Amino acid sequence: MQPEDILWRVIDRLQESKEILDEIIGGLHPVKEKEIMDALIEVERLTQTQIQICRRVQRRLERGR
């Protein structure tokens, strides 16, 4: 398996996790479940950061060819 394939799979899984988090966050009550909502929003942000890092690595690998 090539590094590009691994990154693609990681990004795909992270995107899937992000979509699940977005769906869950959208279903929470903003006042009653604020603490859990805030925690999940932070996890969503961290997931987005991971996606961005992987995409940067993908671009570097593409330029290195």
ZIWO-V835807 format. One record per residue. RES is the residue in one small letter. D_FIRST is the distance of its C-alpha to the first C-alpha in Angstrom with 2 decimals. Layout:
res: [RES,RES]
d_first: [D_FIRST,D_FIRST]
This chain:
res: [m,q,p,e,d,i,l,w,r,v,i,d,r,l,q,e,s,k,e,i,l,d,e,i,i,g,g,l,h,p,v,k,e,k,e,i,m,d,a,l,i,e,v,e,r,l,t,q,t,q,i,q,i,c,r,r,v,q,r,r,l,e,r,g,r]
d_first: [0.00,3.80,6.72,8.27,6.32,7.00,10.40,11.10,10.83,12.91,15.34,15.74,16.72,18.94,20.59,21.31,22.86,24.84,26.22,27.29,28.95,30.73,32.01,33.27,34.88,36.61,38.17,39.63,43.26,43.43,46.44,46.22,42.53,42.34,40.96,37.98,37.50,37.49,34.93,32.58,33.09,32.04,28.86,28.20,28.77,26.42,23.70,24.47,24.26,20.77,19.76,21.55,19.90,16.35,17.71,19.30,16.15,14.57,17.80,17.76,14.39,15.82,19.03,17.58,16.50]
